[in-house]
Amino acid sequence: MEISIIILCLILAAFFSGMEIAFISSNKIYLEIEKKQDNFLSQILTKLTEKPSKFIAAMLIGNNVALVVYGFFMGDLVLKWILGSGFEFSKFTHLFLQTLISTVVVLMTAEFFPKVFFQVYANSLIKFFAIPAYLFYRLFYYISTFFIWISDLILRKFFKTEGDQVQLYFSKIELGHYITEQMSSVEDDEEVDSEIQIFQNALEFSGVKARDIMTPRTEIVDIDLFDSVADLKALFIETGYSKIVVSQNSLDDIVGYVHSFDLFKKPATIKSVLMAVEFVPETIFIKDALDLLIKKRKNVAVVLDEYGGTSGIITIEDIVEELFGEIEDEHDLDEELIEQELGEGEYLFSARLDVEYLNETYKLEIPEGDSYGTLGGFIVDFTKEIPQKGEKIRIDRFHFVIEECSNKKIELVKMSLKE
């Protein structure tokens, strides 16, 4: 009988502590959507979440009752085991062993593992155990109400606060987590609704920096301020770009840009159709860069590194594409980045591919850092130099073979995973 009561108390304690952490960890938007379903379970969830503090208080009361009863019977059981062992201990040793054994058992079976498990599967388990949780919620309702009334009274009298208040809004983080969970459940061959993709991009928009979306220095096509208009025209035809950066002596001294439409004005010099650019640091958030460009009525910003040199350029189009996806026009070139799965654990990748994208798409777990964003940057950050073609590089469990490169950057790499 004693063992049965102890096991029952441990199960109840695990349930109460697990439901408490599941309620806190669950996605509030997910719960709201479930509550809108017209069924019995949605009604139970609605009643459980009407007063969050009362539900948590009820779970805490249930957990404490279960632990008190557990402690009483477990202490007696441990004492009987000690006395029946044939060894003689002092009263202090008896108390120490009772406390130690009881604590280890309850921590492992009713606290640590249940909380970890309920936290990982919070959304599913709060639905699964909603009915028994509601029964205990009603059982301890008046006790929890009394204690909350006492706590609110103390908060109002001594701390001059309003006491317990129900949160009537969702955080951006909760909304982002919910959409990410839904996106992760979509199969690779299924097409994601464009509105959902835009919504997810909008949530991530505020955390993107200029260096994440800029056209890097090595890919900037520029023309010198004192070159001829004929040279500028030829460069527009050769590249197919709609805008070309104008520099003076070097890319570290960009003075503006020229739009291809301005050639219809038949300018005498490049300077006569030159448009101003804005200068921004690499670390600026693109939402701030967009705001700055709109206020200054400019279309192009030069991204500067920590030494004041040109790191890259961004345009309003680049920023808008972060929200709505790739915007193609008649001037865009069809540059496809290579990403091929050659076999199990073996890939062929363009070095321009983002590390974050590769991790999400292929579950590679490549380390991410602030000093690089692309696969090529990851390799260069490790080697501290531009590798040669055919060179083999090992970074932890990642093995790379440089397939194509220049003296300025890595173009194509073969990657394999080996422990």
Buried (B, 14 or more C-beta within 10 A) or exposed (E): EEEEBBEBBBBBBBBBBBBBBBBEBBBBBBBBEBBEEEEEBBBBBBBBBEBBBBBBBBBBBBBEBBBEBBBBBBBEBBBEEBEEEEEEEEEEEBEEBBEEBBEEBBEEBBBEEBBEBBBEBBBEBBBEBBEEBBEBBEEBBEBBBEBBEEBBEEBEEEEEEEBBEEEEEEEEEBBBBBBBEEEEEEEEEEEEEEEEBEBBBBBEBEEBBBBBBBBBBEEBEBBBBEBEBEEBEEBBEEEEBBBBBBBBEEBBEBBBBBBBEBBEEEBEEBEEBBBEBBEBBBEBBBBEBBEBBEEEEBBBBBBBBEEEEBBBBBBBBBBEBBBEEEEEEEEEEEEEEBBEEEEEBBBBBBBBBBBEBBBEEBEBEBEEEEEBBBBBBBBBEBBEEBBEEEBEBEBEEBBBBBBEBEEEBBBBBBBBBEE
